[in-house]
């Protein structure tokens, strides 16, 4: 950059476009140096770098554009800094899961269960005298079946409840009561939902140990329904009333207006809310332990017998390793299962976005 250009920018009191990058690079260098003085850690490095970035950025802008612009830049740089700091835990989790989970992935890991795997096999694998036996096939099947059942239960109930609150129940006492109980359900601990489902089926069947995938699905649906209701309600409320009124003016009945106009307009947000609800419950461990138990073999029938899921698989591999003297083998399985669980959530998110895009109203002429 020429001297004339630099001088003109100072004269016009306009900060150069490269200023945020320069401030960020300097903050990283100074943050690493300050963190090294106290014993370098990622947490202290991120904290010091973020503070330096937020403080020096507005000062640099003030030197170019004046105090008023500097105050405005403070809010902007504060957003930049907090966003970057918020990314650190996410990046750290992804890096840890990938680095520890990928070594445990193999074809047999995804296609076999833990049936017949004993500590002898793990001891041999730890000593390098044999391969690592055992996999998560049974846990994947259990996770998908229980989550699918919970979704089938929760989505219709949650969506119909939201439709009533938005389209029919405005100002009515029943609507206020439903809103109150939805708020209460949002704060219910997951273990309480598991105990409720287990007690309910024990009362109905007369068997206090009646554990199966269906019971677990009911427990998860208790946790999913408030999320679905709240999200669907918000999405339905932002649909412009003009669309409803135009449909009514054409003589279309209210229920058909809801089905053909309101829901298709809000389907993208509703699908995202369902995905969030699934992600909320797919990693639950406590209610699954109470309602579905844990097994080492495959159970395809969610209406009979105990089932395993990925969260309970991870829990048992960490807490009760197959071989206490070769716990590293079970730990590797747990990290690999955690990676698969994250991948499943990502795939479900992509499926939800695809469905929303397919069913969204067409805006082309």
Buried (B, 14 or more C-beta within 10 A) or exposed (E): EEEEEEEEBEEEEEBBEEBBEEBBEBBBEBBBEBBEEEEEEEEBBBBBBBBBBBBBBBEBBBEBBEEEBBEBBBEBBBEBBEEBBEEBEEEEEEEEBEEBBEEBBEEEBEEBBBEEBEBEBBBBBBEEEEEBBBBBBBBBBBBBBBBBBBBEBBBEBBBEBBBBBBBEBEEEEEBEEBBEEBEEBEEEEBBBBBBBBBEBBBEEEEEEEBBBBBBBBBBBBBBBBBBBBBBBBBBBEEBEEEBBEEBEEEEBEEEEBBEEBBBBBBBBBBBBBBBBBBBBBBBBBBBBBBBBBBBBEBBEEBEEBBBBBBBBBBBBBBEEBBBEEBBEBBBBBBBBBBBBBBEBBEEBBEEBBEBBEEEBEEEEE
